[in-house]
Amino acid sequence: MVEKLIGEAFVNSVYLAEFVLFTLLAVGVYKVLFRLGHKKGENLVRGAVVLGLAVATSPLYTGESYGLLNDLEFIGIYSFITIGLMVLGHIINDFVTFHKVRNIEEIKNGNLSLAVVEFANIISTGLVIRAILDSYSTPDYRSVIMILFLSFLHVQFLLNLTILLYEKFYQLKKLDLRELIYHNNISAGINLSSVYVVTAFLVVSAFNPQNSLYETALLTVVYFVASLLVVVFFKEVVDLVIVRETTVRKIIENDNYFKALFMEMCTISIVFVYHFLS
């Protein structure tokens, strides 16, 4: 009994050591590629990279074991792929959604609003990769790399389309969220960040190893439409019912980011509970 516990503790320590190694690698890749320093916003990005990698690779540490050495190789290869996809997710967000500026450079210059958005984007990317790895990863990684890549791009497209459509909705309220974020309005960044997280969480629910790729692609589009409607609906519910003494527009215009954070936490919590109930 004791020997078994010691053996399990040793094996788990080896797996944990590999995760720590790839965490250091991921942070190092971001540091080298984007020349991250140690300002507030840059540290937030570092933290997001660590958490995003943990979220993304968590399926690799569960399920059937193929032997310690094979498992380490299996986890290592997919961890490399994950780091590459996380960087790609940042590039898509940087050059598509926030194309007017370079995100990391703005964060270095003190734009905490963009740092919050970047944090949410990395975590959302982690959620997307987690769902894909959970559905398709096998020891024969050569046969699934293309599936991983194409599935990731497909969901990233839907995620960024959601952000753009959501922004159009807020333009009806005379608020340009991206312009406000460019000008370091933290409340606007928090508002948009919850859309990243909620949309990623709902859309990746479509991934199921029992579904074909065609069925999964179709379901992600259905979930994309549903997520946009759900996000808008529950934000309005929180606005009218929970935060009754003010409005989202006033919160953002006055950059009352503590109230914005409370509101978005309420929205995310309601959406999560709604998802599990349904």
N, C-alpha and C positions, 0 to 999 in steps of 0.2 A: 504493500500500500504506500509506504513512505517512498520507496524507490520509484513508483509510478508517478507520484506527485512531483518528485525531484526531476524526473525525466520530462514531464509536461512543462514544468517551470523553465527548464533549460531550453526546450524547443520554442516555447512562447517568447523567451528572451531573445532567441536568435531571430524570430520573425519581427519582434519589436526593434531590434538593432537594425534590421534591413529597412524598416519604415523610417527610422531616425536618419539613416544614411540617405535615403531618397528625399527626405524632408530637407536636409542640408543641401542636397543637390538642387532641388527645386528652388530654394531661396537663393542659392548661388547663381543659378541660371538667370533668375529675375534680376539679381544684383548686377551681373555682367551685361546682360542685354539692355537693361534700362537704367543702369548706373544709379541704383537706389542708395540713398544715404540714410540718415537716421532722424529725419524730421517726423513730425506727428503723422502726416499723411502717408509718408513712405513706410513708416512702421506699421500702419494699418494695412497697407498692401502686403507687407511681409507676413503679418498674421493671417491675412486672407489666403495666402499661398499655402501656408501650413495647414490651415483648417480645410481648405478646398481639396488638397491632396489627400487628407485623411478621409473626407467624405467620398471622394472619387474612388479610392482604392480599397475601401472597406470590404467590398464583396470578395476581394482576392484573398482575404484572410479567413474566410469561412468556407464551408462546403467540403467536398472530398479532398483528401490529401493524396498526393502522388509520390510521396517520399520527400524527405527534407530537402535534398539537393534539387530535385525537380521542382518542388514548391518554390524554392528561392529563385530559381531561374524563371519560373512562370510569373511570380510576383514582380521580379526585376524588369522583365521585358515589358509588361503592361504598365509598370510605374514609369518607365521611360516614355512610353506612348502617351500616358496621361499628362506628364509634364509638357510634352510637345503640344498636346491639344489645349492645355490651359494657356500656353503662350499664344496659340492660334486664336483662342477665344478672346484674349485681350486685344489682339491685333484687329479682329473683326469689330469689336466694340469701339476701338480707337479710330479706325479709318472709315467706319460705316455710320454708326450712331452718333459719335462725337467727333465728326470729321473736321470741324473747324479748328480744333486745337490738338496737340499731342498730350494725351492724358497725363502721362508720367511727368512731363515737363511742367504742366500746370500744377500738379500735386507738389512737385519740388518747390514751386513758387508760392506755396501756401494755400492752394485751393482744396479745402477740406471737403467741400461738397462733391467734387470729382473723386476724392479719395473714398468717400462713402459709396458712391456709385461703382467705383472699381472694386471695392470690397464685395458688394452684392453681386457684381458680374462674375467674379472669381468663384464665389460660393455657388452661384447658379450653374456655372460651368462644371463645378464638382458634382452637383446633383445630376446633371445631364450625363456626364461620363460614368457616374456610379450606376445609373439605370442601364446604360449600354453594356458596361462590363458585366453587370449582373445577368443580363440576358444572353450575351453572345461570347464572353471570354471562355476559351478552352486552352488546354496545353498546346494544341496545334494552332498557335497564334497566327501563322502565315495565312491560314484560311479565313481569318476574321478581321484582319487589319483593314481591308477595304470597307467591310461592313461598318466597322467602328468609325472610320473616317467619314463615310458618306452619311451615316446616321447622325453623327455629331454636327456636320454642316447643315443637315436638314433641320435639326432642332434649333441650331443657332439662328438660322434664317427665320424660323417661326418666332423665336424669342425676340429678335431685333424688330421684326414686323409688329409684334405686340407693343413694344416700346413706342414705335413711331405712331401707331394708331391711338394708343393711349395719350400720347402727346397732343394729337389732333383733337381728342375729346376735351383736354384741358385748355386748348386754344379757344374753344367755345366759351370758356370762363374768363377769357382775356388773360390767360397765363401762358407764357412760353417757357416751359420747364427747362429746356436745354439752354436757352439764353440765360436764365436765372442761375443755372448750375455753372455755366461759364463764368458768371460773375460771383461765384462763391456763395450762393444762397443755399445754406446747408439744409433748410427745410425742404427745398425743391429736390435736393439730392436724396434725402431720406424718403420722400414721397415716391420718387421713381425707383428707388432701390427695392422697395417692397414689391413692386411690379415684377422686377427681375426674379426675385426669390419665389413668389407665389406662382408666376407663370411657369418657371422651370419645374417646380414641384408638381404642378397639375399636368403639364404636358408629358413629362416623363412617366406618368402613370400608365401611359399607353404601351410602354415596353413590357412585353411578356414573352418569355422563351417559347411559350406554346403557340404564339401567333406567327404567321408568316411575315416576311418583310413588307409585303404589300399591305397586309392587314394593319401592321404597326404604323406604316406611313399614313394610311387613311385615318387611323385612330388619333395620331398626333395632330392632324389637321382639325379633326372634330374637337379634341381637347383644347387646341389652340383657340378656336372660336369660343368655346365654353369658358376658358380661363379668362379671356378678355371681358366677357360679360359678367363673370363672377367677380373679378377684381373691381370693375367699375361699380357693380351693384353693392358690394359690401363696403366699399369706400364711402358710398353715398349713405349707407345705413349708419356707419360709424359717425359720419359728418352730421347727420340729422338727429340721431338718437343718443349716441354716447357723448359726443363733443357738441352739445347744443348751444353753449354760450358763445360760440364763435363759428367761423366757417373755414374750410380748407383754404379758400382764397386769402382770407385775412391772415391765417397762420403762415402761409408762404410769403405773402407780401411783407409781413412784419418779421419774417425769418425767426419765428418762435419755434426753434428746432426741438426743444424739450417737449412741447405739446405735439409737434409733428411726429416725434419719435413715439410718444404714447399712442397717437392715433394709428400709426402704421403697425405698431405691435398688436393693437386691437384687431386691425384688419387681418394681419397674418394669422393670428390666433383663431379668429372666426372662420377663415378660409380653411385652415388645417382641420379644425373640428368638423366643419361641413364636409370636407373631403372624406374623412374617415367614417362619418355617419352614412355617407352615400355609397 
